[in-house]
Amino acid sequence: MNGGKFEFLRVRRRFRQPVTTGHGTVESVDRILLRTEDEAGIGFGEAAPWPGFPTEDCDAIAGILRSARGSLAHLRASVAASRGSFPCLSAALSSCAHWGEIEAFTGALPCAGLVLRPTAEAVAEKVRAGYRTLKLKIAAETDPDAVRALIQAAPADASFRLDANGGLTLEQARAWTELVRALPACEFLEQPLPVGHPGYASLGTDKVALDESFLTPGGVDWAGPIVVKPALVGDWDEFRNWRRGHADRVTYSSCFETAIGRQAGLWLAAQDPAAGTIGFDTLGRFEMDGRDRHEAGPMARGRLDVSWHELWAEMT
């Protein structure tokens, strides 16, 4: 088969309601989907860049895919030669390589409920749905006292993660860090400052998590919690080797993937015995485009009854 072949699709997904984070408002996202074929069989993968993360974008991914002219061996060699410049594409190729295991994955992991606007109504809705870990998006204008009241009013068995997406000043980050440390129900404050901000040295690591600042293994040395996005973490075999030698607390999180990327990301998270509660409450956020296949809920489950070939054909 001369090293295998591949084809790809570029799709755009529009949010029902724009998603606002510390990096701005996102109305739609582009995704690049891969279908590979070699001696090991057929594989599927998804490259899913997300605003605010220092990865390649879909234009760069499409460029390297076109230059490979359908040759999987050429594509793999080009990505390897890039020395980590294409973490999203590397993750997609890892998904293709492990697809035999991925498509057979039917396990389930507890999932945190995503609350884009921290209000009492939004928290109550997630609690009623069965979520017991809630991820609250916060911004520079979010009132810490209001969030404190929300957390204190929540059920005793609820826990919280606060995500700033790098949108706080150092003064604000210190105030939020104090709040998180004062509330036992708060697990951590995620990415309070921009990537590379020197202020992280003064925040402490016990309840401050890195997300955008982590990206791939070896990118940063951090003793606190780390949020790993399978779609952005680069080569999965390299990541799993790194993980075996690091006992850091890791939380796995979604990048609003299609069903292909979600199935693969859930599989990768399930390979980690210490995965805990993951952040994959991203279903139902897009216009009805037929690219979701999993069921939403406080347990994120793999799907065995999906025909991935039919899904690919539908999207094509």
C-alpha positions as CSV (number, residue, x, y, z in Angstrom):
1,M,0.0,0.0,0.0
2,N,3.1,2.2,-0.2
3,G,2.8,3.5,3.3
4,G,-1.0,4.1,3.2
5,K,-3.3,6.8,2.0
6,F,-5.6,9.4,3.5
7,E,-8.4,11.8,2.7
8,F,-9.7,14.7,4.7
9,L,-12.7,17.0,5.2
10,R,-12.9,20.5,6.5
11,V,-16.1,21.3,8.3
12,R,-17.5,24.3,10.1
13,R,-19.7,24.1,13.1
14,R,-21.8,27.0,14.3
15,F,-22.8,27.4,18.0
16,R,-26.4,27.8,18.8
17,Q,-25.3,30.5,21.3
18,P,-21.9,32.1,20.9
19,V,-19.3,30.9,23.5
20,T,-17.6,33.7,25.3
21,T,-14.3,33.0,27.1
22,G,-11.3,35.1,28.2
23,H,-10.1,35.0,24.6
24,G,-13.3,36.6,23.2
25,T,-16.5,35.3,21.7
26,V,-16.6,32.3,19.4
27,E,-19.5,31.9,17.0
28,S,-18.2,28.9,15.0
29,V,-15.2,26.5,14.8
30,D,-13.5,24.8,11.9
31,R,-12.6,21.1,12.2
32,I,-10.5,18.9,9.9
33,L,-11.4,15.2,9.8
34,L,-9.1,12.5,8.6
35,R,-9.7,9.1,7.2
36,T,-6.6,6.9,6.8
37,E,-6.0,3.5,5.2
38,D,-2.9,1.4,5.6
39,E,-1.9,-2.2,6.5
40,A,-3.4,-1.8,10.0
41,G,-6.8,-0.9,8.5
42,I,-9.0,2.2,8.3
43,G,-8.7,4.9,10.9
44,F,-10.5,8.2,11.7
45,G,-9.2,11.3,13.4
46,E,-10.0,14.9,14.1
47,A,-7.9,18.0,14.2
48,A,-9.7,20.5,16.5
49,P,-7.8,23.8,17.2
50,W,-9.4,26.1,19.7
51,P,-9.0,29.9,20.0
52,G,-6.4,30.9,22.6
53,F,-4.3,27.8,22.4
54,P,-0.8,28.2,20.7
55,T,-1.4,25.4,18.1
56,E,-1.5,25.4,14.4
57,D,-4.8,26.6,12.8
58,C,-7.0,24.8,10.2
59,D,-5.4,26.7,7.3
60,A,-1.9,25.4,8.2
61,I,-3.3,21.9,8.7
62,A,-5.1,22.0,5.3
63,G,-1.8,23.2,3.7
64,I,0.3,20.3,5.0
65,L,-2.5,17.8,4.1
66,R,-2.7,19.1,0.5
67,S,1.1,19.0,0.1
68,A,1.1,15.3,1.1
69,R,-1.2,14.5,-1.8
70,G,-3.0,11.7,-0.1
71,S,0.2,9.8,0.9
72,L,0.0,8.8,4.6
73,A,3.7,8.0,4.8
74,H,4.5,11.5,3.4
75,L,2.1,13.1,5.8
76,R,3.5,11.3,8.8
77,A,7.1,12.2,7.8
78,S,6.1,15.9,7.3
79,V,4.5,16.1,10.8
80,A,7.5,14.4,12.4
81,A,9.8,16.8,10.7
82,S,7.8,19.8,12.0
83,R,9.2,19.0,15.5
84,G,5.9,19.6,17.3
85,S,4.6,22.4,15.2
86,F,1.4,20.5,14.4
87,P,0.0,19.1,17.8
88,C,-3.6,19.0,16.6
89,L,-2.7,17.1,13.4
90,S,-0.4,14.8,15.4
91,A,-3.3,14.0,17.8
92,A,-5.6,13.3,14.8
93,L,-3.0,10.9,13.3
94,S,-2.7,9.2,16.7
95,S,-6.5,8.7,16.7
96,C,-6.2,7.1,13.3
97,A,-3.4,4.8,14.4
98,H,-5.4,3.6,17.4
99,W,-8.8,3.5,15.8
100,G,-9.3,-0.2,16.2
101,E,-9.3,0.3,20.0
102,I,-11.1,3.6,19.9
103,E,-14.2,2.4,17.9
104,A,-14.6,-0.5,20.3
105,F,-14.6,1.7,23.4
106,T,-17.8,1.6,25.3
107,G,-16.6,2.7,28.7
108,A,-17.9,5.6,30.8
109,L,-16.3,8.4,32.8
110,P,-17.9,10.8,35.2
111,C,-18.3,14.2,33.5
112,A,-18.3,17.7,34.9
113,G,-21.2,20.0,33.9
114,L,-20.1,23.1,31.9
115,V,-21.7,26.4,33.0
116,L,-20.9,29.1,30.6
117,R,-22.6,31.9,32.6
118,P,-22.3,31.4,36.4
119,T,-25.9,32.0,37.6
120,A,-28.0,30.2,40.2
121,E,-30.4,29.0,37.5
122,A,-27.6,27.5,35.4
123,V,-26.1,25.7,38.4
124,A,-29.4,24.4,39.5
125,E,-30.1,23.0,36.0
126,K,-26.9,21.1,36.0
127,V,-27.4,19.8,39.5
128,R,-30.9,18.6,38.5
129,A,-29.4,16.8,35.5
130,G,-27.2,14.8,37.8
131,Y,-23.9,16.6,37.6
132,R,-21.9,16.8,40.8
133,T,-18.8,18.5,39.5
134,L,-19.5,21.9,37.8
135,K,-17.1,23.9,35.7
136,L,-17.9,27.6,35.8
137,K,-16.6,30.0,33.2
138,I,-15.4,33.3,34.8
139,A,-14.1,36.5,33.3
140,A,-12.6,39.8,34.4
141,E,-16.1,41.2,35.0
142,T,-17.4,38.2,37.0
143,D,-18.2,39.1,40.6
144,P,-16.3,36.8,43.0
145,D,-18.8,37.4,45.8
146,A,-21.6,36.2,43.6
147,V,-19.7,33.0,42.6
148,R,-18.9,32.4,46.3
149,A,-22.6,32.6,47.1
150,L,-23.4,30.2,44.3
151,I,-20.9,27.7,45.6
152,Q,-22.0,28.0,49.2
153,A,-25.6,27.5,48.2
154,A,-25.0,24.4,46.2
155,P,-25.5,20.8,47.5
156,A,-22.9,19.7,49.9
157,D,-21.7,17.0,47.6
158,A,-21.1,19.4,44.7
159,S,-17.6,20.4,43.6
160,F,-16.5,23.3,41.4
161,R,-13.8,24.2,38.9
162,L,-13.4,27.8,37.9
163,D,-12.0,28.5,34.4
164,A,-10.8,32.0,33.4
165,N,-9.2,31.1,30.1
166,G,-6.3,33.4,30.8
167,G,-8.5,36.5,31.0
168,L,-7.6,37.9,34.4
169,T,-5.1,40.5,35.6
170,L,-2.6,39.4,38.2
171,E,-4.5,41.3,40.9
172,Q,-7.8,39.6,39.9
173,A,-6.0,36.2,39.7
174,R,-4.7,36.6,43.2
175,A,-8.2,37.4,44.5
176,W,-9.8,34.4,42.7
177,T,-7.0,32.1,44.0
178,E,-7.7,33.2,47.6
179,L,-11.4,32.5,47.0
180,V,-10.7,29.0,45.6
181,R,-8.4,28.1,48.5
182,A,-10.9,29.4,51.1
183,L,-13.7,27.1,49.6
184,P,-13.2,23.4,50.1
185,A,-15.8,22.7,47.3
186,C,-13.5,24.4,44.8
187,E,-11.1,22.0,43.2
188,F,-9.0,24.5,41.3
189,L,-8.8,27.8,39.4
190,E,-8.0,27.1,35.7
191,Q,-5.7,29.2,33.6
192,P,-6.2,32.5,35.4
193,L,-3.5,34.4,33.5
194,P,-2.4,34.4,29.9
195,V,0.2,31.9,28.6
196,G,3.7,32.7,29.8
197,H,2.6,35.3,32.3
198,P,5.3,35.7,35.0
199,G,2.6,36.1,37.7
200,Y,2.1,32.3,37.9
201,A,5.2,32.2,40.0
202,S,3.5,34.1,42.7
203,L,0.1,32.3,42.7
204,G,1.2,28.9,44.0
205,T,0.4,25.6,42.4
206,D,-1.8,23.8,44.9
207,K,-5.2,24.9,43.5
208,V,-4.2,26.6,40.2
209,A,-4.4,24.5,37.1
210,L,-2.8,25.1,33.7
211,D,-4.8,24.6,30.5
212,E,-3.6,26.8,27.6
213,S,-0.2,27.0,29.2
214,F,0.3,23.2,29.2
215,L,-0.6,22.0,25.7
216,T,1.9,19.2,25.1
217,P,4.3,17.3,27.4
218,G,7.6,19.0,28.0
219,G,6.1,22.4,27.2
220,V,6.0,23.6,30.8
221,D,7.1,22.4,34.3
222,W,4.2,22.8,36.7
223,A,3.6,21.1,40.1
224,G,-0.1,21.8,40.2
225,P,-3.1,20.4,38.3
226,I,-3.0,20.2,34.5
227,V,-5.8,20.2,32.1
228,V,-5.2,18.0,29.0
229,K,-7.1,18.4,25.8
230,P,-6.6,15.1,23.8
231,A,-7.3,17.0,20.6
232,L,-4.4,19.4,21.3
233,V,-1.8,17.3,23.2
234,G,0.1,16.1,20.2
235,D,1.3,12.5,19.7
236,W,-0.7,10.3,22.0
237,D,2.0,7.7,22.5
238,E,4.4,10.3,23.5
239,F,1.9,11.8,25.9
240,R,1.1,8.4,27.5
241,N,4.8,7.7,28.0
242,W,5.2,11.1,29.7
243,R,2.1,10.4,31.8
244,R,3.5,7.2,33.1
245,G,6.4,9.1,34.6
246,H,4.5,12.0,36.0
247,A,2.1,11.7,38.9
248,D,0.7,15.2,38.4
249,R,-3.0,15.6,38.7
250,V,-4.5,15.6,35.2
251,T,-8.0,16.5,34.1
252,Y,-9.1,15.6,30.6
253,S,-11.2,18.1,28.7
254,S,-13.0,18.5,25.3
255,C,-12.4,21.0,22.5
256,F,-16.0,20.8,21.2
257,E,-15.2,18.0,18.7
258,T,-17.4,16.1,16.4
259,A,-18.4,12.5,17.3
260,I,-15.1,11.3,15.8
261,G,-12.9,13.4,18.1
262,R,-15.1,12.8,21.1
263,Q,-15.0,9.0,20.8
264,A,-11.2,9.2,20.5
265,G,-10.8,11.7,23.3
266,L,-12.9,9.6,25.7
267,W,-10.8,6.5,24.8
268,L,-7.5,8.4,25.6
269,A,-8.8,9.7,28.9
270,A,-10.0,6.1,29.9
271,Q,-6.4,4.9,29.4
272,D,-5.4,6.9,32.5
273,P,-6.3,5.1,35.7
274,A,-6.3,8.5,37.5
275,A,-8.5,10.3,35.0
276,G,-11.2,11.1,37.5
277,T,-14.0,13.5,36.4
278,I,-13.5,14.7,32.9
279,G,-14.7,17.9,31.1
280,F,-16.7,16.7,28.1
281,D,-20.0,18.4,28.6
282,T,-19.9,19.9,25.1
283,L,-22.9,18.2,23.4
284,G,-25.9,20.1,22.2
285,R,-24.0,23.3,21.8
286,F,-24.1,23.4,18.0
287,E,-26.7,23.9,15.4
288,M,-28.2,20.6,14.3
289,D,-25.5,19.5,11.9
290,G,-25.5,15.7,12.4
291,R,-22.0,15.6,13.7
292,D,-22.7,14.5,17.2
293,R,-23.5,10.9,18.0
294,H,-23.0,10.5,21.8
295,E,-25.4,11.1,24.6
296,A,-25.1,14.0,27.0
297,G,-25.1,13.5,30.7
298,P,-23.1,13.2,33.9
299,M,-21.5,10.0,32.6
300,A,-19.6,10.4,29.3
301,R,-19.8,7.1,27.4
302,G,-18.2,5.7,24.3
303,R,-20.5,4.5,21.5
304,L,-20.3,1.1,19.9
305,D,-23.4,1.4,17.7
306,V,-22.1,4.2,15.4
307,S,-21.2,3.4,11.8
308,W,-18.2,5.7,11.4
309,H,-18.0,4.9,7.7
310,E,-21.6,6.1,7.3
311,L,-20.9,9.2,9.4
312,W,-17.9,10.0,7.1
313,A,-20.1,9.5,4.0
314,E,-22.8,11.8,5.4
315,M,-20.3,14.6,6.1
316,T,-18.7,14.1,2.7
